[in-house]
Amino acid sequence: MKSTLFSALLLFLSSTACQSPSSSEGSQSATAPSSTTAAAGSVVTLTVQEFATQSSKGTILDVRTAGEVAQGKIEGALVIDYYSPNFLDQVSQISKDQELYLYCAVGARSEEAARLLVQQGYTKVYHLQGGIQGWSQEGMAVVR
């Protein structure tokens, strides 16, 4: 019984780890991306297939914590923890004209980080719908 409760709690916590109470104002719908080209001042949500196809054109940012990243990441991703106090300092090393492809565990944290980057003047910002969890569920590779 304790094992079942622990498993249920662990599943709940992992599915809510990236969720944010903030609205998705300023970004496209997470359920139906209408365009895969970022307009200046907006965040574009990409499906797993769109992210896989397009992300090679830019920098992939994994905004999860080190503990989350230890379980696997998208190959070639630059890891910058969104919760780190120097997140913006680290990101500022990347040109504001560079295409940025962000992801987290399930998508909410990367969407929040993407909106912050747009506010900071980044012009080509994309985020992965469903995060690495959706990526893995689609059978896409992760590296450790």
C-alpha positions, 0 to 999 in steps of 0.5 A, spaced: 500 500 500 505 504 501 509 503 495 502 504 491 501 511 494 509 513 494 508 511 486 502 515 485 505 521 489 512 520 485 508 520 478 504 526 480 510 530 482 513 529 476 508 531 472 507 537 475 514 539 476 514 544 470 507 547 471 507 554 472 501 558 475 502 564 470 498 564 464 500 563 457 499 570 455 504 572 449 505 565 447 501 560 442 496 555 444 500 549 447 495 544 444 495 547 437 501 550 434 499 555 428 505 557 426 512 554 426 516 561 425 517 565 431 514 572 430 518 578 434 516 578 441 512 572 441 514 564 443 512 559 438 510 552 441 512 546 437 510 539 437 515 534 438 516 533 430 517 540 429 522 541 434 526 535 432 526 538 425 527 545 426 532 545 433 538 544 429 538 551 426 539 554 433 541 553 440 537 548 444 536 550 451 534 545 457 532 549 463 531 543 468 535 542 474 541 538 474 537 532 478 532 532 472 538 533 467 541 527 470 536 522 467 537 524 460 537 530 455 536 532 448 543 531 445 546 537 444 542 541 449 545 547 453 543 546 460 541 552 463 537 551 470 531 556 469 531 556 477 538 558 477 539 565 480 544 567 474 539 564 469 539 571 465 547 572 466 548 565 463 543 566 457 546 573 455 552 569 452 547 567 447 546 572 441 539 575 441 538 573 434 540 566 435 534 561 434 533 558 441 529 552 442 527 551 450 524 545 453 523 542 460 520 536 463 513 537 461 513 544 458 510 549 463 517 552 465 520 552 458 514 556 456 515 561 462 523 561 461 521 563 453 516 568 455 522 571 459 527 571 454 522 574 449 521 580 454 529 580 454 529 582 447 530 575 444 527 574 437 526 567 435 524 563 441 521 556 441 518 551 446 517 544 446 510 542 447 510 537 452 517 537 454 522 532 454 516 527 457 513 528 450 519 527 447 520 521 450 513 518 449 514 520 441 520 515 442 525 520 441 532 519 443 535 522 450 542 522 452 545 521 459 
